[in-house]
Amino acid sequence: MKNRFMVAVFLLVGAVAIGAPAGAQAQSQPQIPEIVVHRLSARSAVFNVGSRDGAVAVLALATQKGMVVVDAPINMDIAKAVRNAIQAEFKRSDFAYLINSHGHGDHTGGNGAYADLPIVGHEWDRARMLNEIAFMRTYFLKNDPTILDTPQFALYEKAMPKTIEPLKFAQNEESMKRVVARYRGGLVTVPPTITFDSHLTLNLGDMTVRLIYYGQAHSPSDTIISVPEENLAVTGSLFIPGVIPILGVRGNPVDTGMAAAPSMPPKQVVDNWLVVLRMLIGEANESTRFIPCHGNVLMNKAEFQQFLSYLEKLWSEVRRMKAEGKTLEEAKAALALKERFPEAADLRDEFARGTAYETLGIHRYNIEFLWKTLDK
């Protein structure tokens, strides 16, 4: 069943934007994207934010112990609109938990809209967000101390425990500019309040929600959220329907960017991917739905088996060629996609052509990712 919840109101970004002069007018009111509701069952629905293929997908679960939401996209205003849409669709306001599938801003930027709830996420994301808060206080104290007195920064910093010890928060000049721009625009960072390392189970009466750490493929905190009673699993941004799985960023293993990163050795992380995927496929049947965090297309068991078969074979072949003393370029030449990986022959070897996220030749990048992983 599919319907459309049209948001007809405009919401303020904030009464006072970070960095705005005293007495400045509120920022212009942004229009909230369309929210399209895909009802999966009496107890579950996916809310797609925006109509484009890459629209963020939010899962809502109606359990005996309250509403559970997976991901809070982009910013507080959009996340509030999604929360309102969930309440309207299920005619319930008893929200119990927000879960973050991973720490990227298009999935956690709206955490503040659920600040009244326990927020569940990987321990790395909480550490990163808390250190970002501490880092930004230090930065603004030196460069623009007036920001520290704004209501937005007070709300933002409220999430940071007074006892936090400063950790290294890696920044280069370009990323620093982006971070500062976000904070000047009124971003409020709200870290998870309940964290886990490898797995966590939420018992919600008639429903069980399992969080399973997948490992560093798309981000340092990639998590699968499995709901056995609904026969579904949220796979974050790890898998895109019809596209070869993308490992890392253009062939480079995920950069954790700080000292408090997951401690699992890189080779063990890759092995963990296969363990998790085998478990999910072993529990699945022909009716199981795998939900990516972008787009509005669900995946089935056969598609997931295809992803697993490709990753298993690629990991085995890269390790073999590395052991034989081949070079990376020799490995790329020998492990041609169409000739050596017929199980992935119908998957697209590119993503988002013509956009800022364009990735062409994913398979070659994946070989490079695994090769570099073996060097660590």
C-alpha positions in Angstrom: 0.0 0.0 0.0 1.3 3.4 -0.8 0.1 6.9 0.1 1.6 10.3 0.2 1.8 12.5 3.3 2.2 16.0 2.0 3.8 18.4 4.4 2.1 21.7 3.8 3.9 23.7 6.5 7.3 25.4 6.6 9.5 25.0 9.6 12.2 27.4 11.0 15.8 26.2 11.0 16.2 27.9 14.4 15.3 31.1 16.1 19.0 32.0 16.2 21.5 30.5 13.8 25.0 29.8 15.1 27.1 32.7 14.3 24.2 35.1 13.5 24.7 38.6 14.9 22.5 39.7 17.8 19.0 40.7 16.6 19.5 38.9 13.2 16.3 37.8 11.5 15.5 34.1 11.5 16.8 32.2 8.5 14.5 31.8 5.5 12.0 29.0 5.9 12.9 25.9 3.9 10.3 23.7 2.3 10.2 20.2 3.6 10.6 17.5 0.9 7.6 15.3 0.1 7.4 12.2 2.4 6.1 9.1 0.6 4.8 6.3 2.8 5.2 2.7 1.9 3.2 0.5 4.3 4.8 -2.9 4.7 2.4 -4.4 7.3 0.0 -3.3 10.1 3.1 -2.7 12.3 5.8 -1.4 9.8 6.2 1.2 7.1 9.0 2.9 5.2 8.9 6.7 4.9 10.9 8.0 1.9 12.1 11.6 2.2 12.1 13.1 -1.3 11.0 11.5 -4.6 14.4 11.0 -6.2 16.1 7.6 -6.3 18.5 8.4 -3.5 15.8 9.6 -1.1 16.5 8.7 2.5 14.4 5.8 3.7 13.2 5.8 7.4 11.7 2.6 8.9 9.0 2.9 11.6 7.9 0.0 13.7 4.7 0.0 15.9 5.5 -2.2 18.8 3.8 -3.0 22.1 6.3 -0.8 23.9 6.1 2.1 21.6 7.1 3.4 18.1 10.7 2.6 17.0 12.2 4.7 14.2 15.4 3.9 12.2 17.3 7.0 11.2 16.7 10.7 11.4 17.6 12.3 8.1 19.4 15.5 7.2 18.3 18.0 9.8 15.9 18.6 12.7 13.2 20.2 10.5 13.0 17.3 8.1 13.3 14.8 10.9 10.4 16.5 12.8 8.3 16.3 9.6 9.0 12.6 9.3 8.1 12.1 13.0 4.8 13.9 12.4 4.2 11.7 9.3 4.8 8.6 11.3 2.5 9.7 14.0 -0.2 10.5 11.5 0.2 7.2 9.6 0.1 5.0 12.7 -2.1 7.3 14.8 0.3 6.9 17.7 2.5 9.3 19.5 4.2 7.0 22.0 7.7 7.0 20.5 10.1 4.7 22.3 13.5 4.7 20.5 15.4 6.2 17.6 18.1 3.9 16.0 21.0 5.2 13.9 22.0 2.8 11.1 25.3 4.6 10.9 26.7 8.0 11.7 26.5 10.0 8.4 24.7 13.3 8.6 21.9 12.2 6.2 20.9 9.6 8.8 21.8 11.4 12.1 21.5 15.1 11.2 17.9 15.0 12.6 18.7 13.2 15.8 17.6 16.4 17.7 14.0 15.8 16.7 14.1 12.7 18.9 16.2 14.2 21.8 13.3 13.3 24.2 14.0 9.5 23.5 16.8 7.1 24.0 18.9 7.1 20.8 20.6 3.9 20.0 23.8 3.8 17.9 27.3 2.3 17.6 29.7 3.4 20.3 32.0 4.9 17.7 29.4 7.3 16.5 28.8 8.6 20.1 32.5 9.0 20.6 32.9 10.9 17.3 30.0 13.2 18.0 31.1 14.0 21.5 34.6 14.8 20.3 33.3 16.9 17.5 31.4 18.9 20.1 34.5 19.3 22.2 36.5 20.2 19.2 34.1 22.8 18.0 34.0 24.5 21.4 37.8 24.8 21.3 37.7 26.1 17.7 35.1 28.7 18.3 36.7 29.8 21.6 39.7 30.7 19.6 38.1 32.0 16.4 34.6 33.3 17.2 33.7 33.1 20.9 30.4 34.9 20.4 29.0 31.7 18.9 29.4 30.0 22.3 26.7 32.2 23.8 24.0 31.5 21.2 21.0 29.3 22.1 21.8 26.9 19.3 25.3 26.1 20.6 23.9 25.7 24.1 21.4 23.1 22.8 24.1 21.5 20.8 26.6 21.3 23.7 24.0 20.0 26.1 24.6 16.5 24.8 28.2 16.5 25.9 28.9 15.0 29.4 31.0 17.4 31.5 33.5 14.6 32.2 34.4 13.9 28.6 38.2 13.7 28.0 39.4 15.4 24.8 40.4 12.9 22.1 42.1 13.6 18.8 39.6 14.7 16.2 41.3 14.7 12.8 40.5 17.7 10.6 42.1 19.0 7.4 41.5 22.5 6.2 38.7 21.6 3.7 36.8 19.4 6.1 37.2 22.1 8.8 35.5 24.6 6.5 32.6 22.3 5.9 32.2 21.5 9.6 32.3 25.2 10.6 29.8 26.1 7.9 27.4 23.4 9.2 27.6 24.8 12.8 27.1 28.3 11.7 24.0 27.1 9.9 22.5 25.9 13.1 23.2 22.2 13.1 22.5 20.5 16.4 24.5 17.3 17.1 22.7 14.8 19.3 24.8 11.7 19.9 23.4 8.2 20.7 22.6 7.7 24.4 22.5 3.9 24.2 25.5 2.3 22.5 26.8 -1.1 21.5 30.0 -2.7 20.2 29.1 -5.9 18.2 25.4 -6.4 18.8 22.4 -5.2 20.8 18.8 -6.6 21.1 15.8 -4.5 22.0 12.9 -6.5 23.4 9.7 -4.7 22.6 7.0 -7.1 23.7 5.6 -8.3 20.4 8.8 -7.5 18.4 12.5 -8.0 18.7 14.9 -5.4 17.1 18.5 -6.7 16.7 21.4 -4.3 15.9 24.3 -6.2 14.4 27.7 -4.5 13.7 28.6 -5.1 10.1 31.8 -3.2 10.0 33.7 -0.5 8.1 32.5 -0.6 4.5 30.5 2.6 4.0 31.3 4.1 7.4 33.1 3.1 10.5 29.8 2.1 12.2 27.8 0.3 9.6 25.0 -1.6 11.4 22.3 -4.1 10.2 18.9 -3.8 11.9 17.0 -7.0 11.9 13.4 -7.5 12.9 12.6 -11.2 12.8 8.9 -10.9 13.6 8.4 -8.6 10.6 10.7 -10.7 8.4 12.8 -7.6 7.4 16.2 -6.1 7.9 17.5 -2.6 7.3 20.9 -2.6 5.6 21.8 1.0 5.9 23.8 2.4 3.0 25.7 -0.8 2.4 23.8 -2.2 -0.5 22.0 -0.5 -3.5 19.5 -2.6 -5.5 21.1 -3.7 -8.8 24.5 -2.2 -8.0 27.8 -3.9 -7.1 28.5 -3.3 -3.4 30.7 -0.3 -2.9 33.6 -1.0 -0.5 35.2 2.1 1.0 35.6 5.4 -0.7 37.1 5.1 -4.2 39.2 2.1 -3.3 40.4 3.4 0.1 39.4 1.7 3.4 37.1 3.8 5.5 39.1 6.5 7.3 38.0 6.4 11.0 39.5 9.9 11.6 39.9 9.5 15.3 41.6 7.4 18.0 38.4 5.9 19.4 37.6 3.9 16.3 36.4 0.3 16.3 39.3 -1.9 17.3 38.5 -4.9 14.9 41.5 -5.5 12.7 40.8 -4.7 9.0 41.0 -8.3 7.7 38.7 -9.4 10.5 36.2 -6.7 9.5 35.9 -8.2 6.0 35.5 -11.6 7.4 32.7 -10.2 9.7 30.9 -8.9 6.6 30.6 -12.5 5.3 29.6 -13.9 8.7 26.8 -11.3 9.0 25.5 -11.8 5.5 25.6 -15.6 5.8 23.6 -15.3 9.0 21.0 -13.0 7.4 20.6 -15.2 4.4 20.4 -18.3 6.5 17.5 -16.7 8.5 15.7 -15.4 5.4 13.0 -16.9 3.2 11.5 -15.8 -0.1 9.3 -13.3 1.7 12.1 -11.5 3.6 12.5 -7.8 2.7 15.9 -6.1 2.9 15.5 -2.3 3.2 18.3 0.0 1.9 18.5 3.4 3.6 18.2 5.2 0.2 15.7 4.8 -2.6 12.3 3.2 -2.5 13.1 -0.3 -3.8 13.2 -3.3 -1.4 15.5 -6.2 -2.0 14.9 -10.0 -1.6 16.9 -13.0 -0.5 18.1 -13.8 -4.0 19.6 -10.3 -4.4 21.4 -10.6 -1.1 22.8 -14.0 -2.0 24.1 -12.4 -5.2 25.9 -9.7 -3.1 27.3 -12.4 -0.8 28.6 -14.6 -3.6 30.4 -11.7 -5.2 32.0 -10.6 -2.0 33.1 -14.1 -1.0 34.7 -14.8 -4.3 36.4 -11.4 -4.6 37.9 -11.7 -1.1 39.2 -15.2 -1.8 40.7 -14.2 -5.2 42.4 -11.0 -3.9 43.9 -12.9 -1.0 45.1 -15.6 -3.4 46.8 -13.1 -5.8 48.4 -11.2 -2.9 49.8 -14.5 -1.6 51.2 -15.3 -5.1 53.1 -12.0 -5.1 51.1 -10.3 -7.8 50.9 -6.5 -8.0 47.6 -4.6 -7.6 47.5 -3.8 -11.3 48.0 -7.4 -12.2 45.2 -8.3 -9.8 42.9 -5.8 -11.4 43.7 -7.1 -14.9 43.2 -10.8 -13.9 40.0 -10.3 -11.9 37.9 -8.8 -14.7 34.3 -8.5 -13.6 32.4 -10.0 -16.6 34.9 -12.9 -17.1 35.6 -13.9 -13.5 32.4 -13.0 -11.6 29.4 -14.3 -13.6 27.4 -14.1 -10.3 27.5 -10.3 -10.5 27.3 -10.0 -14.3 23.9 -8.3 -14.2 24.8 -5.8 -11.4 25.8 -2.3 -12.5 29.4 -1.4 -12.2 28.7 2.2 -11.5 26.7 4.5 -9.3 25.2 8.0 -9.6 26.7 8.8 -12.9 26.8 12.5 -13.6 26.4 13.5 -9.9 28.8 14.6 -7.2 28.6 10.9 -5.9 29.6 9.4 -9.3 31.5 6.2 -8.9 32.5 4.4 -12.1 34.3 1.0 -12.2 33.2 0.0 -8.7 34.7 -3.5 -9.1 38.2 -2.2 -9.7 37.9 0.1 -6.7 36.7 -2.9 -4.6 39.9 -4.9 -5.6 41.9 -1.9 -4.5 40.0 -1.6 -1.2 40.6 -5.3 -0.3 44.3 -5.1 -1.5 44.9 -2.2 0.8 43.1 -3.9 3.7 45.5 -6.8 3.4 48.4 -4.3 3.8 47.1 -3.0 7.1 
